[in-house]
Amino acid sequence: MNYILAPSLLAADFQCLAEQMKQTEENGAKYLHFDVMDGMFVPSISFGVPVLKSIKGATNQVMDVHLMVQEPIRYVKDFAQAGADIITVHLEACSDVGNTLREIKACGKKTGLSICPQTEAEELLPYMDLTDMILVMSVQPGFGGQKFIVESLEKIRKVRDMIEKSGQTIDLEVDGGIYQENVEEVLKAGANVIVAGSAVFGGNPGENTRVMMERLKQYE
């Protein structure tokens, strides 16, 4: 299995964003997690298409775009054109989940489907054949720095089992409250893509990335 670290730019220092991105890339982070918030699906507002466009050319990392927005189908083409490689939408935010995922595929991008802590894993089942990556939120979406919800481990195990039974190649990403101290629990539960914000950008991004990658490499 391919284990991947996706540093979350929500926690980065935008005064030196290009340098911090470079440090994560040089130390093994293959993805960058790009959180988009609209103030509707979640209370917070973050950043959008212009920021993605401006940073796309500064790195070779995969742009892992997480749309925490209501009816994300409205923005799929814009983010695809701006440089997204993976576009993840929330099951809870789509009136037609299948159509939204098909729109992402029509733009030539990989699809991600995310569920909030209160959503049962089984709700993903109708969309497995349209999904390249499942994102399990281990905190409530919309705010950085929250504590990992321990009950998420059981959901991660359940989703990994669902993926294995489907016979499909689907990545399992986990986002929220993951640090050096608990990342191994998340990996053991079945995740192979780890989103980390404060754990990477809280301090020295290069060194923090290196240490997190050492944890991930133990499972390859």
HUGI-V447344 format. One record per helix or strand. SS is the DSSP state (hx for helix, st for strand). FROM is the first residue (numbers start at 1). LEN is the number of residues. If there is no record, write none. Layout:
BEGIN
((SS FROM LEN) (SS FROM LEN))
END
This chain:
BEGIN
((st 4 5) (hx 9 3) (hx 14 13) (st 31 8) (st 45 1) (hx 49 8) (st 62 7) (hx 72 3) (hx 76 7) (st 86 5) (hx 91 3) (hx 97 10) (st 110 6) (hx 121 10) (st 133 5) (hx 152 15) (st 171 5) (hx 183 7) (st 193 4) (hx 198 4) (hx 205 13))
END
